[in-house]
Structure formats: C-alpha cells, structure tokens
C-alpha cells in the first residue's frame, strides 16, 4: 500500500510517499480501506517532536489519526462492524494511529458508521475535532441548556464544531475570530460575535458560564476574566492554568486531551443526521502534498479542516 512516511522529527519536508506492507489486524480491529484522511494541529506537533506523546514513536513512522473509509476485513472478536461498512473515526489517539495510509488497522471501539449525510471527505475531517469539542463541552464543561458559552477561535477546525454543538445543546453561544471570518462564524449560529483583533473581551463580557479556549497562551487569562464565579474554563491549548487559578480561585479551569470514543461519535451522528452539525472542509489535497497541509495548519490561519486522499 501507499503511505505517507515521516523519516525524522522536524520540518514537513521530512515526509515522503512510500510503498509499505499492509497492516495486519488484531482480533479487536478492523481493516479499513481509507478513502480520505484528515490533519490536525496534533499532527504537526507530533511531526516536530514537541507533542508529549511523540516519545512513543520510532522513525520511520506513519502519522495521522482521522480517517474515513470502508471495512475490508474484520477481526475475530469484532461484532459491531462487517465487511463493506462505511466507517470513520480517530484511530488509537494519542498512540500511533497510522492514518496517513491507504489501509488502516483500527480498533473497532474507535469507530462509528459514517453518517449517510457526510461524504468520506467530510467524515475524515471530523473525528478529532468534533470529539474534542464534544468532550470539552459535555464531559468536562457540563454545559446545560440555557447557559452561556464563549468559544475562542470559533472559525477553526475545533471551534466551528464547538459552536454548532453548543447551539444543539441549547446554549447561548458567543464566538471570537478575526473580522474576516465573521460571516462564516455567524453562519454557524452564534448569538454574538467579537473580532479578537479589535475587541478586548475581558473588558466587554462578564457572567459567562463556560469558556472553551482553543488558543492558549495569554488568551486563557482573558477567558478567565469573563467567567462568573463558579464558571468553568476548558482549554485544549498550552497555558499557565496554575496562574489562572491563582487569579481566579472562584472558577474551575483545566486543560484536556481528547480521547478516542466510538460511542461519542454515535451520539454526534444523531446531531449530524438531524441537520444540526455541518463539517467545514476548507481544502482537499492529494496525499503527496501533505507538507503543504502541515504548513497551512502551522500558519494558524485555516478555516475549517484540511483533508487528503491518495
């Protein structure tokens, strides 16, 4: 099979497309013929060697977790899927997922059936980002109908899904992004929009129940400012949470890491089937342009998701 192989930590120029052996599945796995695979910031952080879970890898390696495709073989203990099923998922995260390939051996527990409303491309764009948003809002943020949530970087791969999920959960949603993305963010259903380049929301907003921050650094201090006493700050980016809590001991704040969950994807599928969640794909590239995809992600200027295929 063809796969995108990384020869060493560092720049995206270390990628190349090579012929490698097909994976062999374990009893709890299915073999998926990949129709499309997605990329995420976690991918370039792993490629550069800066992600904490990068220590598990030995070069040469196949990166990637998000994929969509068809089941072509089923492990002996798998009962949820059969040959021919169209599936999608985030494979093995944060362990090596090896999704940048024509075939992937995926634990059945990491997968869900692909919603009929999604193309393979849209489905491949979704898993890591939508699971991150879902788990941040529900499992960690405990968002309830009638509450107000602020989504920082609402136009991004995770942010644009978090906006829609929060609306589907019955929340009032405020989103931040640059002014050029205002129309896109408003199309997602936000109740209020703020251009972070011209507005200091720390001096504009207050009494917020939950902030979901995907930016990190100094943004988490601004995020903490707007929370009501007892409010919750959930971040997926690096930042000084101990300093945040020192300044706001009356709130809860945590940095989270997404986990694989076919069960969560099935809950999300219900929202997709109901037309409450759309997946924004900004660009589709051939697999041999994986370096371009990584460089676009590192620019932090993408809207929606980048998807590749062989």
Secondary structure, 3 states (H helix, E strand, C coil): CEEEEECCCCCHHHEEEEECCCCCCCCCEEEEEEEEEECCHHHHHHHHCCCHHHHHCCCCECCCCEEEEEEEEECCCCCCCCCCCEEEEECCCCCCCCCCECEEEEEHHHEEECCCCCCHHHHHHHHHHHHHHHHHHHHHCCCCCCCEEEECCCCCCCHHHHHHHHHHCCCEEEEEECHHHHHHHHHCCCCEEEECCCCCHHHCCCCEEEEEECCCCCHHHHHHHCEEEEEEEEECCCCCHHHHHHHCCCCEEEECCCCCCHHHHHHHHHHHHCCCCCCCEEEEEEHHHHHHHHHHHHCCCCCCEEEEEC
